[in-house]
Amino acid sequence: MAKYLNISLFCGALLGLAACANNSDGGKEQLTETPLAGDSNDILTGTMTVIVDETVADLLEQQVDVFRSSYINSTVKVVADAERPAINRLLKGEGSIAVLKRELTAAEAKGFTQRSIKPRVFAVGYDAVIFVTNAQSSDSTISYAKVGKLMNGSAKGEQNLVFDDINSSSLRLLKEVTGVEKVSAGQVTAVGSDIEVINTVQSKPNTIGVLTLNQYLARRDSLGGLNKIRILSVSKEDNGVAFRPSQSTLGDDTYPLKQEFFVLNYQPNMGLGIGFSAFLTGDRGQRVVLKYGLLPFTMPGRELIIREEANF
């Protein structure tokens, strides 16, 4: 944690100095540089592509909107994809900034290492993998053991698990916590998007959908029939204490499927990625995370009320 805090303070200082230098009238930052093609050579101007794990894409879109409202000569394009394809995009050079739920392995980062590019890694906040089921289902909780049986196909005749993408960070986490290496095609399906996960659960009472808290919060107000959805509490052990996902249970580490997400900056220079990363980890960016309903990595400066439940 100390590493992330030190980086955040460093970037915050850079962002503050640049904002002061470009804000002589004390209002919105009026930057004089015009956007460049490719990565910017300035921390607050130019253009860049941010590759984003699609499970936090909606939050990042909101962050970009707030960032652009202040730094008007910056252009940030968000490219969302499942975790594995997103990492491949980063390795192929489709962008040099990524927001992911894990850092690259040594093998994945080999190409950057060979070019002497060291990543600047910034912790942004916490999301969570959640389970949703049809309201007609009698289930209110789910355990790691049951998830493991559904994933390896040994829970014959029971519900099926529905994911948005087989390459998602959610599936990776569930494989890690259950110890399942090979996923059963008979009881695990991928339907292409978080919207389709919700639609499937609403129409098929015997399915359990796997989403992230970010995805649920993004869809709950825009989709009809959400009263047909029930969010399950999760326990690590059979008959153990189960917890619902919320800012509160993420904050006290009682919800077991908590996911930290990071911004990884592989720009070889002090470009726009530094400014955007400083914004995400600074007071304004952290407030966006908090207001959205997720848990920021650091609490904003003034006292705010954290909801016990995320208005489910």
Secondary structure as UniProt FT lines:
FT   HELIX           2..21
FT   TURN            24..25
FT   STRAND          46..53
FT   HELIX           54..56
FT   HELIX           57..70
FT   TURN            72..73
FT   STRAND          74..81
FT   HELIX           83..91
FT   TURN            92..93
FT   STRAND          97..100
FT   TURN            106..109
FT   HELIX           110..114
FT   TURN            115..116
FT   STRAND          120..134
FT   TURN            135..136
FT   STRAND          141..143
FT   HELIX           144..152
FT   TURN            156..157
FT   STRAND          160..163
FT   TURN            166..167
FT   HELIX           169..178
FT   TURN            185..187
FT   STRAND          188..190
FT   HELIX           194..203
FT   TURN            205..206
FT   STRAND          207..212
FT   HELIX           213..219
FT   TURN            220..222
FT   TURN            224..225
FT   HELIX           226..228
FT   STRAND          229..231
FT   STRAND          233..235
FT   TURN            238..239
FT   HELIX           247..251
FT   TURN            252..253
FT   STRAND          258..265
FT   HELIX           272..281
FT   HELIX           283..292
FT   STRAND          295..296
//
